[in-house]
C-alpha cells in the first residue's frame, strides 16, 4: 500500500510539472509561415491543376447523336478502363474529360458520321484532401479542385477541444514528403472576416486541428493515471471487501451462546 501511495504522489508531481509546462508554453507554439506556397493574389476560384481521372472516379458520358452511350455512367476500374456499349473498353485513367471525350468521339465515327461526345466527372473519388485532429468529422474528403480551407473546416466541425488559433495546413509532395506548411487562425476568419489565408487546397493537402493546452493536459493526465488505476483498485479492494462484509445483513452473526 505504501508503495502504491508513493507511485501516486510521484505521478501527481509529474502532472503538476506538465501542467505548468503546457500552460506556460501553450501560447508560444511554433507558427509556420509558408504562406506564399498556399496563397495566391488574386485568389483563384479553383486550383490551377487540371483534373485527371483515376480509379475509382465515376464519369458520365453524354451524346445527342450516339444513343447507345448517351447517359452511360461508368466507374473507372482498377485497371484504368471504362466499358461502354457499342464502343467497348477505353482507357480513362490519367486523362482529362476533354481528352477522353475526343477519343470516344473518334471511336464513335465508325458508326455515326456526326458523332458528338461529352464526358464529365460526377464522382470525385480518386483524389483526396485530409482533415485530422480535434474535429467531429476527421478523415479523407473528396478533392474537387474548389476545396478551400474555410469550407473544409466548416464541414469537419472543430470540437470544443480544438485550438482554432493554430490550425496547420500541410502540403506533401508526390513522394509523401512534407514540403510546405502554414498556420492559420480560424477564429480570425470566422469572427473578423479575415479570409486572406483561406486558400484553395490542392490534392493531398492535410489540415490538422491541434488540441488546446488544457485539452493536451487532460490527455496527459489520462495517460499518466491509467497505469495507476489497477494498483489503486488493488489497494482499495480489501477495504471495500471488509466494508461490504460488515454491512451485509445476511452475513455471519455472533450469538450470545451455544447449544
N, C-alpha and C positions, 0 to 999 in steps of 0.2 A: 504494500500500500504506500509506503514511504517513497519507494522508487517511482511509482506512478505519479505521485504528487510532485516530485522533483521534475519529472518529464513535463508535466503540465505547466509548471512555473517557467521552465526553460522555454517552452513553446510560446508562452504568453510574452516573455521578454523579446523573443524574435518578432512576434507580431507587433509589439509596440514599436520596435525599431523600424519594421517595414512600414507601418502606418506613417511614422514621421517622415521616412524617406519618400514615400509616394506623395504625401501631401505637400512636401516642400519642393518636389521636382516635377509634379504633375503638370504644372503650368509652363514648364521650361522645356517640354519635349521638342525634339528637333522638327523643324518645318522644312519641307522640300520645295524647291523653287524652280523646277524645270518648266516654268510657265510657257516659254516660247515654243516648247515642243507640243503643247496641247492647245494653246490659244492662238487663233488667227484673227487678224484685223483687216477688213471687217470679218465678223464671224460667219462662216459658211452655214447654209441651211442643212447641208449633208456633207458626209465625208468625201474627200476628193478621190478616194479609191473606188474604182468601178466594181460592181458586184459580179463575181463569177460563181457560177453554180457548182455545187458539190453534194455528195450524198450526206444526209437524206432530204435535201430540198424537194419541195413539191412545185411543179410547174404546170401552168395551164396553157394549152395550145388552142389558138383560135384561127378560124379561116372561114371567110364568107363564101368561098367557092369550092373548097375541098371538104365536102360534108363528112367524109369518113373520119377526119381528125378534128373537126370543129367541136370544141368543148371538152376535149380529152384532157383529163387531169392525171398527171403521172408523177410518181416519186422517183427521184434519181436513185438508181440501185447502187449497192456497194461497189459494183464494177464500173460505175460512172455512166451507165446506159439508161435510156428510156425506151419503151416499146410502144409503137403506135400502129393502129390499123392501117392497112394499105402500104405504109412506108417502112414497116418493120422496126428494127432497133437503130438507134442513133446515139452517138457518144455525146453526153451533155456536160460532163464534169470539166471544170476549168474554162467554160465558155460563158460569154455574156448572153443575155436574152436575144440581142440583135444577131449575134453570130449564129446561135442555134436556129433562130427563125429563118435566116437566109439559107442555111444548109437544108432545112426541111422544105423550104420553098423550091429550091433547085431539085430536090428529090421528087417533089410533087409534080413537077413539069413533065415527068414521064407519063402522067395520067391526065393532067389538066394544063392546057397551054397558058391560061391566065391565072395560075395558082397564086394565092396570097396566104401568108402565114404570119401570125403574131404569137410571140411567146412572152409570158410574164411569170414571175415567181409569186406564188400565193402562199407558200410555206417556207419561211426563212428558218431552216432547221440546222444547217451545217455550220454556221458561224455564230460565235457566242461572245458575249461580254459577261463579266462575273462580279457578283457582289458578296462580300463576306463581312463578318464582324457582328456588331450589335444591331441587327436588323431583324424584322419579323419574317421576311422572306429572303433568305440567303440562297445563293446558288447561281446557276447559269441563266442568262436571259438571251433571247434571240437577238442577233445583231442585224439591224435593218439598214444601217447607213445613216439613220437620222437620230440615233440614241444620243441623248445629252446627259450630262451628269445630274442635273436637277430632275429631269424626267425619270431617270432610272432610280434615283433615291426616293422619289415620290412613290414609285411602285414598291420598292423594297421596304419602306417604312422603318427608319431608325427607331429603336425602342428607348425606354426610359433610362437604360444603362449607357446609351451611346454618348460619346463626346463629339458632338456635331461640329465643334470648332476645329477639329483636327482630322477631318476626313482625308484619306490619302487616295490619290488616283495613280495607278501604276501601269506602266506600259512595257511589256516584254517584247523582245524581238522574235523573229521566226524560229530561233533556236531555243526559245524559252528563257533567255537571259534577261534580267531586269535592266533596262537601259534608261528609262526616264520615270520620274515621279514628281508629283506636286501635292501640296497640302492646301485644302480649301476650307473655308468657314461656311458651313451650310446655314448657320444662324444668320450670317450677314446676307446671304442670298434670299432667305425667306422673309426675314423681318425688316431688312433695309432695302431690299430690291437690288442688291449689288450682284448682278449676274455677269460681271466681266470675266469670271473664270468658268462660266457654265459652257464648257467646250463640247463639241461634237466628238463622241468617242469613236475609237477605231476597233476593228476586230481584235479580240483577245485582251482588251483593256480590263483592268481589275480595279474595283472600288472597295476599299477597306475602311470600315467604320470602327474605330477603336473604342474601348470602354473608357469611362471616366476614371479618374484616380480613385474615387471611392468605390466604384464597381470593381476595379482591379484589386483593391484592398479586400473587398468582400470575398472575391475568388481566392485570394491568397489565404485568408482566414480558413476557408473551407478546406483547402488543400493541406494546410498545416494541422488542422484539428482532426482530419479524417483518420490518421494513424493512431490518434489517442482515444478514439471512440471505443474500440474493443477493450483497451486497458481500463478505461473508466467504467465500462459495463461490468468488467470482471471485479473491480474494486467494490462497486456498489451492489453486486449481486448478493453476497452474504447478508448484507444489511437488509436488503429487500426481502430476502427469504425469511430472515428472522422476524421481520415485522409482519409478514403475511402469516407465518406460523402462529405468532402470539395473538393475532387478531382473528384467527379462524374460529368461528363459534362452534364448529363441529370437531375441533382438534382435541387432543388428549386432555382430560380434566382431572385435576387432583381431587381426591376424596378424603373425607375425614378418617376413614379406617377401612379395614378389610373384613372379609367374612370370618 
